[in-house]
């Protein structure tokens, strides 16, 4: 059955959308990521205008992250105080990002910006994850890892305006979380991603938070940030397609549950290797499109004149 | 007195119409479209439009031809050209055309070159190759002709522009019909259907009818809400996403 999307202004088969949501949901359940970084390129690939794809993936990410956050809240993995500091930075970054997005759209370079941002970030994160997880896999095979300290203190913790975060077992300056929040907010607006794949490693490796608290807290900040970004896109660009978001969510939440079950059967290092390969595959695909000679050099700008 | 004068004028008018009748009959052309309003609903996947009509002079005679043109709402359209910069393809130059119909479909009884003289094709813009959109803003040094060709090519690939010689069928005597499929991406707005009657390549007369494409039902409401009440729309989208997320978490919660 074809379904007409009122904001994207085109018809897509409903099963295609459901399976897209389900597939990405499965992977996000499997790997514990929001899946926005997969959803946006896939939506663009099936013909949704990039601006609508980015804005709608934002809404969809918020819904699926909220679902996951509720689970983590029950296990007390959400550090609301840390979340609030991240968000203070995130909201500023997101507002700047939506404005930048609008500017790029006027310049006709929004597709390029989205693709470049994706290739850059997915390439970096995917590469780092692959190296790290392969090492971890090797280590696990050889010996039990030596007991580590809670976290190492570096100069970033020593900046002024220190604050205690009991749930994360941290005492740190608020500037590093503010900066992390702001950069993720900017990415969220331009790429339609929650930024979980960036903020979780940043919280673990830069701030030194425990992994479970990092995931729970990142989900909390993603929900609020995505809500804010959805509002900004809806208000400034009118690019949020609510019909598309609902169908993707329906498929996504079901897929995520199956992903969770499948994930329980795999080792965490194996999961990380697979996720890294997936991230790199998406990155290569987008990079190929940037470099390969297009079939037609000319294109008609979407939504001209209105 | 007044009533009488009205009567006289009325009679005179009737006589005029009666006199004009036979004179017009030679070239009389009537046409209509199957639908005055194409509604975009949630399962919209394009529309098939039937254009039908009657030419009193008959259509079987050699050299009698019909050309039908559907034109959608006109808008400014920007065409961009990619160039390779440091190994990456980037939009570098652009040309904005004005007065480009969003949708353009031509159907005719025969190939346009056989049915019509070049003069009429150019004056009335018959066939996509005779579309001459005005150039607005353009990047310096852009090859305007290449951009114009690209505009038409890309529109044709999307089925928004169509050339369908031979698509007008003569049913019998002066009756004709043509079916034109509009893709799911048709923009909303007012559309005009022009039927041109040609005799030996020269334009005899033209008849115009209109139809509209509009979103209807929930699609219309959502679109309006998004544009007129963006705050409310954004809040609803967020609420909906939160409810779905909560439902999923509640439904799949392990006992």
Interface residues (C-beta under 8 A of the other chain):
Chain A: X1 X2 X3 X4 X6 X7 X9 X10 X11 X59 X60 X62 X63 X64 X65 X66 X67 X68 X70 X71 X108 X109 X111 X112 X116 X227 X230 X231 X233 X234 X235 X236 X238 X240 X242 X243 X245 X246 X249 X250 X253 X254 X256 X257 X290 X291 X292 X293 X294 X296 X297 X298 X299 X300 X301 X304 X305 X306
Chain B: X40 X41 X42 X43 X44 X45 X46 X75 X76 X77 X78 X79 X80 X81 X82 X83 X87 X88 X89 X90 X91 X94 X96 X146 X147 X150 X151 X153 X154 X155 X184 X185 X187 X215 X218 X219 X220 X222 X223 X226 X227 X230 X231 X233 X234 X235 X236 X237 X238 X240 X241 X242 X244 X245 X246 X247 X248 X249 X252 X253
